[in-house]
Amino acid sequence: MNFNSDEEIKPIREAYLPYGKQWIDDKDIQAVIDVLKSDYLTTGPAVKKFEELFAHYVGAKYAVSFSSGTAALHGACFAADIGVGDEVITTPMTFAASANCVLYQSARPVFADICEDTYNIDPVKVKELINDKTKAIIPVDFTGQPVNLDEINKIAKDHNLIVIEDAAHAVGAVYKDHKIGAISDMTMFSLHPVKHITTGEGGMITTDNKEYYEKLLQFRSHGITRDPDKLIENDGPWYYEMQFLGYNYRMTDIQAALGMSQLEKLDEFVELRRKYVSFYNEAFSKLEQIKIPYQSPEGNSSWHLYIIRLKLETLTVSRKEIFEALQKENIGVNVHYIPVYYQPYYQQLGYKKGLCSKAEQLYEEIISLPLFPSMNDKDVNDVINAVKKIILLYSR
Ligand SMILES: *Cc1c(COP(=O)(O)O)cnc(C)c1O
């Protein structure tokens, strides 16, 4: 028997390590059970309380919960009065939902290229794309690193645009002493299980603007209001009015109870993510074949994703071979993201490849590594050892 070759084919890990995963403890489970035994499964006290706690956490006046982050983005586009004939500028280096929400409102997403260093939307490119039809900007705090909000908000102010910040990656992140969620006109968070804290599915908009707040509340519940001050007529105590076309985008009390319990652990989750990132940075900064994520000193990322960029000229194979080799080591790698307008639906709408060359180049060279708070030091070391092994194997 040849022990050497056995050793070679043995993966670094026995068990598959996913790229992201929720962390649910007994307190979370008990919180959900308590609601199941209570009078309200939905639209009860838990939703309201969760919204208050969330708003307080980010330092915003209001928070409105939704059935998903995507529904929340749809609500924000509605509240911003985005409609037919309008254009909204966003980044291609994001999940499709950041642009789809503009299409839901029959408006047109316009893609601005990214910065070479942060991978966030480039304010210079945003400025170039503004015209009479431009109504809003949807910047994304990509990977958890705050976008250049001073610059984006200044551009928005100069051109009378609304900023809907997609902070699906960035709950707990900080930009110049302010928590993300308290800076833009509206900020969206996702509570999907791969994100920092979860409600199964869920989303949130935070804002300081009362008018947006009231519109969001009404939009997520069919466009219906019971507020006596808002009713056009009032036939009696049973009376309500559907004043515009809304949706059922409500979060349940079951979800909100889980959300409140998770929110208590958010700071700890972010700290653990930052700790694992420091281990990754330390190890990978020694590999000349890899570029580690650049961090702007203006912000403090909450690290939803850890993305390595391959210097392909130093390697004998493409990203695909490196990706597949890491999978064989049982490391749950991923790619964030395929540029949104590469999707067949966007291609059919007439968006052409070549639109944002920096995002397209980045897409060819990136791999997301596992990062989530319930990882342990051994998991982190396995990832580091697997990356080192594969990179050195394919080095020029
Ligand atoms: C997860 C995510 C969304 C959508 O959130 P859901 O809760 O899954 O609907 C939107 N934008 C970005 C950047 C995301 O990562």
The ligand as an SDF file (V2000), in Angstrom:
LIG
                    3D

 15 15  0  0  0  0  0  0  0  0999 V2000
  -29.6950   38.6510    0.0990 C   0  0  0  0  0  0  0  0  0  0  0  0
  -29.6890   39.8790   -0.7380 C   0  0  0  0  0  0  0  0  0  0  0  0
  -30.8600   40.5400   -1.1600 C   0  0  0  0  0  0  0  0  0  0  0  0
  -32.2370   39.9550   -1.0280 C   0  0  0  0  0  0  0  0  0  0  0  0
  -32.5850   39.5630    0.2150 O   0  0  0  0  0  0  0  0  0  0  0  0
  -33.6650   38.3820    0.4340 P   0  0  0  0  0  0  0  0  0  0  0  0
  -33.9690   38.5260    1.8880 O   0  0  0  0  0  0  0  0  0  0  0  0
  -32.9820   37.0970    0.0820 O   0  0  0  0  0  0  0  0  0  0  0  0
  -34.8500   38.6520   -0.4230 O   0  0  0  0  0  0  0  0  0  0  0  0
  -30.7360   41.7430   -1.8220 C   0  0  0  0  0  0  0  0  0  0  0  0
  -29.5330   42.2800   -2.0870 N   0  0  0  0  0  0  0  0  0  0  0  0
  -28.3910   41.6690   -1.7400 C   0  0  0  0  0  0  0  0  0  0  0  0
  -27.0920   42.3220   -2.0640 C   0  0  0  0  0  0  0  0  0  0  0  0
  -28.4250   40.4370   -1.0800 C   0  0  0  0  0  0  0  0  0  0  0  0
  -27.2780   39.8330   -0.7710 O   0  0  0  0  0  0  0  0  0  0  0  0
  1  2  1  0
  2  3  1  0
  2 14  2  0
  3  4  1  0
  3 10  2  0
  4  5  1  0
  5  6  1  0
  6  7  2  0
  6  8  1  0
  6  9  1  0
 10 11  1  0
 11 12  2  0
 12 13  1  0
 12 14  1  0
 14 15  1  0
M  END
$$$$
